[in-house]
Amino acid sequence: MQQAVGTAIVVGSINRDIVAYVEHHPSPGETVLTARGSLFAGGKGANQAVAIARMGGAVSFVGRVGDDVFGAEMRAFMAGEGVDVDAVATVAGATTGLGLITVDASGQNAITVLSGANQMWDTLPLSFHAAARDIVVCQLEIPLPVVLAAFRQAKSAGARTVLNAAPFRPLGLDILNATDILVVNQLEASALAGRSMRDGSDTALAHSEPIGLLLDLGPQLVVVTLGADGVCLAGRDVPETRIPGRGVAAVDTTGAGDCFVGAFVAELLRGTDVVQAARTANAAAAISVTRHGAAASVPTRTEVDHALATKR
Ligand code: RIB
């Protein structure tokens, strides 16, 4: 049996998600009524940490919550999932991050994040210690100097770094140079590779084109998630590999990318090669979209193993 060989240190965001299920997303100026909705655990960082834990990986979290009820709830939820939350600080007077989410009848989401405490980092260097076998994971819902500091700390310890460059923000080469593995969706890949998502052309590049461009910016491996179409990855030592989608009926795609990242990292911690890790993560994400919520929808390793065994 494979054993976990390291710890994932997730440096990222924690949100309370307020989710409304609607027939269609509101247009500017429009009000949409619905009777269906819920509060969920969220934030890309927290979702990824929970996914790592549910896939059997050891994970600690470095983040910020406000001194409100949502912060206390999120801390308790993550701890209950087996995430080490000792390095989650409570910022006095701040609100915990909020994810304001609508999910339409096709399961697609639209998200506005009110960052709150996620943007309030006043202490660098960060309070974590990485070892060479560890993986440090960041997303882009926290200040970019924090991401850079986390990755520099990781590199000085010889640890690997995984950046989920979501949501898209223009990035300096300093962060991309410190990134070993970059995970993005198709739009983020195109935007990072220099194509505007809102320039009128509006179409993402074919998946393989930005991978080549992004590999030139620093990462050793680039993984592009393609939603229902699966995943494409390529690296300096990894030939371009396409993993097809698993053909599930989506009810809520919120957090599917986070589920992918967390499951992928959990596999890497076990020593799984990157292609098989992406295959497993693709299966985990496919399960997550058949359920509601972000962190709540992440499957366990048993569920993912079962899905892989019963459907290729
Ligand atoms: O990726 C999904 C997440 O994005 C949600 O949980 C929301 O909080 C935002 O961070």
Residues whose N, C-alpha, C, O or C-beta is under 5 A from the ligand:
A	BS01	RIB	N15 D17 A41 G42 G43 K44 G99 T254 G255 D258 A294
